[in-house]
Structures are given as C-alpha cells and as structure tokens.
C-alpha cells in the first residue's frame, strides 16, 4: 500500500491525510455523484495507480468527509476534521463517530425485568456507566455500585432524591 503517514522529518509524524497522500502520488481526487474519482497525470505508472485506487477504497469514508464541501471551496484537511470532532484519532487510527443517538430504547414493560437489569438499561439509555454516574454525583467511583448493584451499603435518602432528580426511574432504585 502507499505511505501510511505523511512525515515531516524523521522525528515528527503527522496525521494521515489520505487526500494529501493521493495528491503526492499524482492523483487528482474528486467527489462526483457520491463516488470518489481519481484522475492521474500521464506519467503515473499503472502499479502506482492501482495502489492509489486500493488506498482510496481503504480511506473511502475519510475522503468523503474531506471532499464534501460546497462548490468552489477547498477540501477539508484531516486537522480540520479532527479539530471539529468529525474524526477522532485513537491509538494511531482514525475513528469516525457514528451519528446515531447513543443508548438503547427502553422497554415499555419493566415489571418482568430484575431491578439490576432495569438499572443497567437505564444507564445505557442515558449513555452512562456507574463511574460516570459517580462523577455526576460527586462521589467516589465505587459508591453507586455499592448502593445500587451490590447493596453492600444502604442508599442515603439525599442520594435517592438526587438520582430521581437526574431522571432515574424509582423502579431502578433499591
């Protein structure tokens, strides 16, 4: 495949910019009717063209984000996309966050589920974990687990009111 990163000297490496890599290889990249199109200069060898097509297929979603701009505007850079949160950089890889809403749809009939499962479903629907719930409440990260899941400690009345005010259904509380 082509060079995976654009480097600026030996010590520094930059984010992968698929559009810049393809341009360096002599390709003009465009988005035509929803498809990525590559046009090459005459001097570009066939094997390089083939590798460019494979590279473009691999980074298809990222290239679309870069090229989806109004007519007459320059394509977005990877740095711009990372800066506004359209692309995330995790463990040396690009991650495109999904646009779907987080969480699950809650069941309408809660009566058949055990209380702990109802609690887990509610936390998921809110995009929370027990640790994040503890952060919101301003308590140690193990406290909600002791109160709500294991029952090792009773749930204080003021914390019960706080959880209900956060929107937790009373059926999830012990």
C-alpha positions as CSV (number, residue, x, y, z in Angstrom):
1,X,0.0,0.0,0.0
2,X,1.0,3.6,-0.1
3,X,2.8,5.5,2.6
4,X,0.6,5.3,5.7
5,X,1.6,8.7,7.2
6,X,2.8,12.0,5.9
7,X,6.0,12.6,7.8
8,X,7.7,15.9,8.4
9,X,11.3,14.7,9.1
10,X,12.3,11.6,11.0
11,X,11.4,12.7,14.5
12,X,7.9,14.1,13.8
13,X,5.0,12.4,12.2
14,X,1.7,13.9,11.2
15,X,-1.8,12.6,11.0
16,X,-2.6,10.5,7.9
17,X,-4.1,12.7,5.3
18,X,-5.3,10.4,2.5
19,X,-6.1,13.3,0.2
20,X,-2.6,14.6,0.5
21,X,-1.0,11.2,0.0
22,X,-3.0,10.6,-3.2
23,X,-2.1,14.1,-4.5
24,X,1.6,13.4,-3.8
25,X,1.3,10.3,-6.0
26,X,-0.1,12.4,-8.9
27,X,-3.8,11.8,-8.5
28,X,-6.5,14.5,-8.6
29,X,-9.2,13.4,-6.3
30,X,-12.8,14.5,-6.6
31,X,-16.3,13.5,-5.4
32,X,-18.6,13.0,-8.3
33,X,-22.2,11.9,-7.7
34,X,-21.3,10.5,-4.4
35,X,-18.3,8.5,-5.7
36,X,-14.6,9.1,-5.2
37,X,-12.9,9.7,-8.6
38,X,-9.2,9.6,-9.2
39,X,-7.7,11.3,-12.3
40,X,-3.9,10.8,-12.9
41,X,-1.3,12.6,-14.7
42,X,0.1,10.8,-17.7
43,X,3.5,9.9,-16.1
44,X,2.0,7.9,-13.2
45,X,2.7,4.2,-13.6
46,X,0.0,1.6,-13.7
47,X,1.1,-0.1,-10.4
48,X,1.0,3.3,-8.6
49,X,-2.5,3.9,-10.0
50,X,-3.6,0.5,-8.8
51,X,-2.2,1.1,-5.3
52,X,-3.9,4.6,-5.3
53,X,-7.3,3.0,-6.0
54,X,-6.8,0.5,-3.2
55,X,-5.7,3.3,-0.9
56,X,-8.7,5.4,-1.8
57,X,-11.0,2.4,-1.2
58,X,-9.5,1.9,2.2
59,X,-10.0,5.5,3.2
60,X,-13.3,6.0,1.4
61,X,-15.3,7.3,4.3
62,X,-12.5,9.7,5.3
63,X,-12.1,11.0,1.8
64,X,-15.8,11.6,1.5
65,X,-15.7,13.7,4.7
66,X,-12.8,15.7,3.3
67,X,-14.4,16.3,-0.1
68,X,-18.0,17.0,0.9
69,X,-17.7,20.8,0.7
70,X,-19.8,23.4,-1.2
71,X,-18.6,24.1,-4.8
72,X,-15.7,26.4,-5.0
73,X,-14.3,25.7,-1.5
74,X,-11.1,23.8,-0.8
75,X,-11.4,20.2,0.6
76,X,-11.2,19.9,4.4
77,X,-7.9,18.8,5.9
78,X,-7.7,16.0,8.4
79,X,-6.6,18.5,11.0
80,X,-9.8,20.5,10.4
81,X,-11.9,17.3,10.7
82,X,-10.2,16.2,13.9
83,X,-10.4,19.8,15.3
84,X,-14.2,19.9,15.0
85,X,-14.8,16.4,16.2
86,X,-15.9,14.8,12.9
87,X,-13.0,12.4,13.0
88,X,-11.3,11.1,16.2
89,X,-7.6,10.0,16.5
90,X,-7.4,6.9,18.7
91,X,-4.4,4.6,19.1
92,X,-2.9,5.7,15.8
93,X,-6.1,5.2,13.9
94,X,-8.9,7.3,12.6
95,X,-12.4,6.7,14.1
96,X,-15.4,8.3,12.6
97,X,-18.0,8.7,15.3
98,X,-21.5,7.4,14.5
99,X,-24.2,10.0,14.1
100,X,-26.9,7.7,15.6
101,X,-28.1,8.6,19.1
102,X,-26.4,6.8,21.9
103,X,-28.1,4.3,24.1
104,X,-31.0,1.9,23.8
105,X,-34.7,2.2,23.6
106,X,-36.1,1.3,27.0
107,X,-38.7,-1.5,27.1
108,X,-42.2,-0.4,27.9
109,X,-42.9,-3.2,30.4
110,X,-40.3,-3.1,33.2
111,X,-42.1,-5.5,35.5
112,X,-40.6,-8.7,34.1
113,X,-37.0,-7.5,34.4
114,X,-34.9,-7.8,37.6
115,X,-34.2,-4.4,39.2
116,X,-30.4,-4.6,38.4
117,X,-31.2,-5.2,34.7
118,X,-33.6,-2.2,34.7
119,X,-30.8,-0.1,36.2
120,X,-28.3,-1.2,33.5
121,X,-30.8,-0.5,30.7
122,X,-31.5,3.0,32.1
123,X,-27.8,3.7,32.4
124,X,-27.2,2.6,28.8
125,X,-30.1,4.7,27.5
126,X,-28.5,7.7,29.2
127,X,-25.0,6.8,27.9
128,X,-23.7,6.4,31.4
129,X,-21.6,4.0,33.4
130,X,-21.6,3.6,37.2
131,X,-18.3,5.5,37.2
132,X,-19.7,8.4,35.1
133,X,-22.8,8.4,37.4
134,X,-20.4,8.8,40.4
135,X,-18.7,11.7,38.7
136,X,-22.0,13.4,38.1
137,X,-23.0,12.9,41.7
138,X,-19.6,14.0,43.0
139,X,-18.9,10.8,45.0
140,X,-16.2,8.1,44.8
141,X,-16.5,5.8,41.7
142,X,-17.4,2.7,43.8
143,X,-20.3,4.4,45.7
144,X,-23.1,3.9,43.1
145,X,-22.1,0.2,42.7
146,X,-22.3,-0.3,46.5
147,X,-25.7,1.5,46.7
148,X,-27.4,0.3,43.6
149,X,-25.9,-3.0,42.5
150,X,-24.4,-5.0,45.3
151,X,-26.5,-3.4,48.1
152,X,-23.5,-3.5,50.5
153,X,-24.4,-0.1,51.7
154,X,-27.9,1.4,52.0
155,X,-28.8,4.3,49.6
156,X,-28.9,7.5,51.6
157,X,-32.1,9.4,51.3
158,X,-30.5,12.6,49.9
159,X,-28.7,10.5,47.2
160,X,-32.1,8.8,46.4
161,X,-33.6,12.2,45.7
162,X,-30.6,13.3,43.7
163,X,-30.9,10.2,41.4
164,X,-34.7,10.7,40.9
165,X,-34.0,14.4,40.0
166,X,-31.4,13.1,37.4
167,X,-34.3,11.2,35.8
168,X,-33.6,7.7,37.2
169,X,-36.9,5.7,37.5
170,X,-37.9,4.8,41.0
171,X,-38.2,1.1,39.9
172,X,-34.4,1.1,39.4
173,X,-33.7,2.1,43.0
174,X,-33.3,-0.4,45.8
